[in-house]
Amino acid sequence: MKKSLILASLITIISTFSIKAYSHCEIPCGIYNDQLRIELIKEHIETINKAMTNIVELQSSDSINYNQLVRWISTKDDHASKIQYIVQQYFLTQRVKSKPSSDEESYTIYISQLTYLHQLTVYAMKAKQTTDAKYVTDMNNALIGFEKAYFKDSVHKHGANGEHK
């Protein structure tokens, strides 16, 4: 009976973690939509901005609605985590390819892409820690920089169903 309980607990834990694994896929399937991921990040940034605005508003109210305050904080943090997830699981593990330093032009673009993605990840973390709209601006700027560096190379232009454009 004790073994059954342990087994049931393990199955519950494993299924819980596997449900939360939202990656596109790591087969690789070859079906990518880079522009969609960029648009999702933009939407997450916009949501973080709205959440920050509402948090500041709610905190300055005479009668604080703690339920709404907690919900906006949770929303802000959740969307920041989603940005980090897209950056790490989609772009860093699947799309941005390492380049040899001997190929100076490609290597420079690669380092630029990594730099912008790192900034985006850090600014998303900072957005979880504060309501300073500076980090929304910083995330937008990092995303714009990444887009320019990433889409400069036509290899990364894919349509909705993965075909090269």
C-alpha positions, -999 to 999 in steps of 0.1 A, spaced: 0 0 0 29 24 8 44 16 -26 11 24 -43 9 57 -25 45 66 -35 38 56 -71 6 76 -73 24 106 -58 52 103 -84 28 100 -112 10 131 -100 42 151 -97 55 140 -131 21 147 -148 20 181 -132 54 190 -145 48 177 -180 16 197 -182 36 228 -175 61 221 -202 48 245 -229 77 243 -254 70 244 -291 91 212 -295 126 201 -295 124 173 -320 131 195 -341 99 195 -362 110 224 -385 78 242 -380 87 277 -367 69 310 -367 95 335 -355 73 366 -361 45 350 -340 69 347 -311 80 383 -315 43 394 -315 36 373 -284 65 390 -266 51 424 -277 17 414 -262 34 402 -230 52 435 -227 20 455 -233 3 434 -206 31 440 -181 28 477 -188 -10 477 -182 -4 456 -150 22 480 -137 -1 510 -143 -30 493 -125 -8 482 -96 4 518 -91 -32 530 -94 -46 505 -69 -18 511 -44 -25 549 -43 -62 544 -38 -78 553 -5 -95 520 -3 -71 493 -17 -87 464 -34 -62 438 -24 -78 411 -45 -73 431 -77 -39 442 -66 -27 406 -61 -43 396 -95 -24 424 -113 9 415 -96 4 378 -105 -5 388 -141 26 410 -144 49 383 -131 33 356 -153 37 376 -185 73 384 -176 79 347 -171 64 340 -205 88 364 -221 117 346 -205 103 313 -216 100 323 -252 135 338 -252 150 307 -236 130 278 -250 123 291 -285 150 315 -295 181 304 -275 176 267 -277 161 264 -312 166 294 -334 197 314 -326 226 293 -339 261 296 -326 286 310 -352 324 305 -352 344 336 -343 364 332 -374 334 343 -394 335 379 -381 302 392 -397 281 362 -386 297 361 -352 290 398 -346 253 393 -355 252 362 -332 267 381 -303 243 410 -310 213 386 -309 225 370 -277 230 404 -261 195 415 -269 180 383 -257 199 384 -225 188 420 -219 152 410 -226 154 382 -200 170 404 -174 145 433 -180 116 408 -177 131 397 -143 133 433 -132 97 438 -143 88 411 -118 106 430 -90 91 464 -95 65 486 -112 91 509 -127 79 515 -163 116 520 -173 118 482 -177 89 481 -201 108 507 -222 139 486 -219 121 454 -229 107 471 -260 141 485 -269 158 451 -265 131 435 -286 134 460 -314 172 455 -313 168 418 -314 143 419 -343 168 440 -364 197 417 -356 177 385 -360 157 392 -392 187 408 -409 195 372 -419 168 360 -443 173 324 -431 151 333 -401 121 345 -420 94 319 -417 57 320 -424 29 306 -401 34 270 -413 72 271 -412 79 276 -449 108 298 -458 99 332 -473 
